Amino acid sequence: MKLLSWITSSSPGATRIKQSLLLDSQRREKKSVRGGKLLNTDEAKNYYVKKRNSERIKVVGVVMMLQNEETEDTRMSSRELRGRTHDSTYTLYRLGERLSPGAMQYVETGRTDSLDTGGDSPNILDVFGGPGIPQGEGSTVTRTFLDGNHTLVSMMARINPSPDWFVGVDSFQLCVEGNWVDTVTVELDPLDGGTDNGFTFTAANWPTNPQGIAYRITSRYPAHPAGSFYYPNLPRLPPIATLTFTKRVAFVGDTFN
């Protein structure tokens, strides 16, 4: 069972998933590993019940592909994406609200050191990342995990160059009426972080003071004739990217033998 290689995150949630999958792959030997210590089946079961507060652990592996669509500006690229799988109490970003300092730093500069903190929160299962798309059209692939208590995905990918633009999804639900979605593609519009007043891809630094709210860029807003996305004759902008989620594996840990 070659599943452990799918997990690259070092978050505690991902570590628990690694241990769960390792336990399943060794179930015939009735052994598990936790922090380098060999556990017997009963010890492992008690550990997971305590950690997940459930006797039934369901983990789903999901592959995500972010694909840039064709644009008039072939210089446009995306920086490495960042995301979380989480429950309903967590927010990576939200339209209509101010970005966190970490998200603000990311959309303005591409730096992720502040954004990458906080992955040990119990409302987050997995912290994931993926390579960016160097230039123009292209795609990038990353993988993550969800479970029955963390069925939502949030992701951001900075548009580069730009003042503070990005694409992303906020709390996208991948479990509908108790069933995991097999595959779904989401069209992504450009989003503005509300932290810089620039209207073009290569605009000079022009901080928004006080900080504004994140919002969706449309063909008519911001209504500035020099705006890179200002096409008032279009009813809506074509999607700047698509994000495809594909379920790859489901693991149910209700038995450990």
N, C-alpha and C positions, 0 to 999 in steps of 0.2 A: 504494500500500500504506500505509494509515493506521494504523500500529502504534506509532509513536514516541510518540504522545500518550498511550498507555496507561501509560507509565513515568514516574512522578513522583519516584522515589527518586533521591538523589544519591550513593548508595553506589558504590564502584568496580565492584562486580558489575553494578549496573544500568547503569553507564556502558559496560561491555563489551557488555551486551546491546543498548544503543542503537546502538553501533557495528556490531554484528553485523547488526541489522535494517536499518540504513542501508546497509550493504554489499550486502545482498540486494536492496534496492529499487533500487540503482544498478548491479546486476550487468551490465546490458547496456552500461553505459558503462565497466565494469571500473575503477571508482574506489571509494575508501573514505575516511572521515575519521577520524583519531585525534588527539585533542587539538588540533584546528584545523589539522592538517597533512594535505594530500591525499596518499593512498597509492595506488600502483598495485596490481594484483591480487596479484602475487607477494609484495609487502611485507605486504599485509594478511593473506594466508594464513599467512605465517610468524609474524606477530604473534599471530594467534589460536591457532595451534598451540602457540606458546610459552606463552601465557597460560593456555590451558585444558588443556595437556598431552594433547591429543587431536587427531587429524585430523578427528574428527567431532564437531560441536557441535550438540546438540539443545536447543532452547529452547522451552518451552511456556508460553503465556500462560494465566493462570487468573483468572477473575472470582469473587470471594467475596461472598456476601450474608449478613450477620448480621441475624437477625430476632428481636426480642423477642417472646415469647409473652405472652398475656394473664395478668396476675397480679392478686391482690386489692389490692395496693398500687400504685395508678396513679401514684404519685410516682416509682417506680423508673425509672431511665434508665441508659444506659451511656455512659461517656466514650469519647473517640476511641480506636479500637483500634490496637494496635501488633503487628507481627509480623515474622517472618523466613522466608525459604526457605533451607534449609541442608542439610548432610550429617549423618551420624550422630554426629559428634563434638561437635555444638553443642547446648546446652540453654538455652532461654529461661526455662522454669520446669519443675519436675517435682514431681508429688505424692509425698509421703513425704520430700521434701528441703526445706531452707531456701531461701527466695527470695534472690536476689541483692539487693544494696543498691538497684540501679536498679528491679527489679521490686517490691521492698518499698515504695519511694517512690511508685511508680505506683499500687499497689492501695490505699494508704492516703490519698493526696492527689490522684491523677489527674495529677500532674506527670510529664512524660516526658523531661526533659532528661538524666537519668542513664541511663534505659533506652535512649535513642536513640544512645548511644555504642557503639563497637566494631563498626560495620557494615563496616569494611574488612578484617575477618578473612577468610582464605581459605576457611574452612568455611561462610561465609555468601555466598549469591549475591545476594539482594535484601533490602533493608530496606523495609518498607511500612507505611503507616498509613491510616486512614480516619476519617471523621467519626463522632461518636457518635450515639446515638438519644436525642433530647431528653427524651421522657417517655412512659411507658406502652408500648403496642404501636407497632411501627414497624420499619423496616429501614434498613440502610446498606450501601453497596456499595464495594468497593475492588478493585484489580487487582494482580497480582504475576506474577513469572516464575520458572520452574524449569528446570533442565537435568539431563542424565544423571548428573551428580555431586552434584547438590543436589535431591533428590526429595522432601524432607520440608518440611512447613509447621508452624510454631508461631505461635500468636496469643494475645493477651490483650486483654480488654475489661473495664475496671473497672465494677462495679455501683455506681451512685450514687443516693442516699446509701447508704453502708455503712461498717462499720469497716475491713475489708480484703478484701472479697469481689470476685470476678471470675468471668468465664466465659472459656473458652479451649480450645485444643487443643495438645497437646505432641507434636511430631514425627509429625504425621499423614502417612501415606505416600500419595502420589498417583501412584506408578508401581508397578504390580503385575505381576510376572512379565514385565517388560520392556515393558509397555503402559501408556500414560498413561490414567488414569481420566477418562472423559468427563464424568460428573457424579455427585456424591454429597452427601447431606445428613447432617449429624451433629447429634444432639440434645445440648444442652449443659446440664449441671447446675451449680448454684452451687458455687463453690470458695472455700475460705477460705485466705488467705495465711499464716496462722499467726503473724501479727505483732500482732494486737489481740484482746482477749478479749470484745469486744462481741457480743451475741446478737441485736440488732435493727438495723434499717436506720439508725436515728438515734441509736444508742447513743453515749454520751460516750466520749472517747478513753480507752482502757484498755490500754496497751501490754503485750504478752506478753513477760515477761522471766524467763529468757532466751528469745530468739526460738524459736518453734516451727516445725513443718514445715507445708507446704501440704497441704491435704486436701480431700476431697469432702464437701460438706454433704449430709446425707440427711434423710429425714423423721423419723428417730429419733436423729440425732447432729448437733450437740451435744444432749444430752438435758436441755434446760432448758425449763421450761414457758413461759417468756416469749420463747423463740426465734422469730424471724420465720418460720423454715422447719420448726418442730417440729410435725409432724402424725403422732403415733405410730400412729394407726389406718390410715395409708396404707402400703402395701407399699413404695412409692417416691414421690418427688416427681415431678410432671410436669416436663418439660423447661422451663427458664426461657428458653431461646433455641434457635435452630437456626442452623447455619452450613452454607451450601451452596457447594460448589466446582463450577465449570463450566469445562471446557477450551474455549478460544476459538481458539487458533491453535498450530500446531506448525511450527517452523522448523528445518530440518536444514542445517547448514553444512558439508557434506562436499565441496561444490564451490563455487568462487568465480568461475564464468564463465557 
